[in-house]
């Protein structure tokens, strides 16, 4: 599985992880690591809990004065969440970080019981998005995260589309006491947008509504260029902003473009439009395992989340 000769449904999937283009928008994960020591120093409630991932990216000089509240447990993800629950019970505000499958899938019972059942808060911050590090393979892919949290109550879920959005959401989260999931992705829009928890209108149209989530905004706008559709943007998906969707609805055809598991929010749209006859199309990461590493861009193509793929799906749905 290490050569470019492998393919999946006609998509060439190379093995090597692609290099990040540092000339683009700032990386949210780098911003997160830079902020952590300052957040701990500024608030005696804040503690950081790591499971090895990210520890090497923290500035040791900035961590030194607050090292008693920066804990690296090694690769023990169940303990990661249980420790966060214990810290929260003492009145601290834990920030917990690792890749999404290690943060939510592997320790799901601890997320359910040590945070949810005990009714304590924490800020869970993931890395890698759905396939932000393709060389890591299936063990590091995190497309199931939001759908998994939907089986629990009391979670706020943020999916920022830019590092500036992620920073504001993180600062707001540490000042609260509830359970918050902040999903960091290597993809980014060119510019930050509103993070007030409401959907914002990027353009108006009469043939349907397209909801772009987080880092999907720029490519969605490019994909629907020339199409007569409304485009809404949101970086907070739970709670779902049903009011704005209903208020701005024209033709009751809704397309969701989400950077994680396909159809994760289609039930939210159905609840939001209860009593209104409507059609919904969910776009996102498909359930099939590709079994090839490739690049992030190649995975986008395979799942139909590139500009051309989104345009094909939206056009076929709105103009059958």
JOVENBEL-V21859 format. One record per helix or strand of 2 or more residues. SS is the DSSP state (2 for helix, 1 for strand). FROM is the first residue (numbers start at 1). TO is the last residue. If there is no record, write none. Layout:
SS:FROM:TO
SS:FROM:TO
This chain:
1:7:8
1:11:12
2:28:42
1:46:50
2:55:57
2:60:64
2:67:69
1:70:72
2:77:89
1:93:99
2:100:105
2:108:117
1:122:127
2:134:140
2:145:149
1:155:158
2:163:174
1:179:183
1:200:203
1:209:213
2:214:223
1:230:234
1:236:238
2:242:248
1:253:261
2:266:272
1:279:285
2:296:302
2:307:318
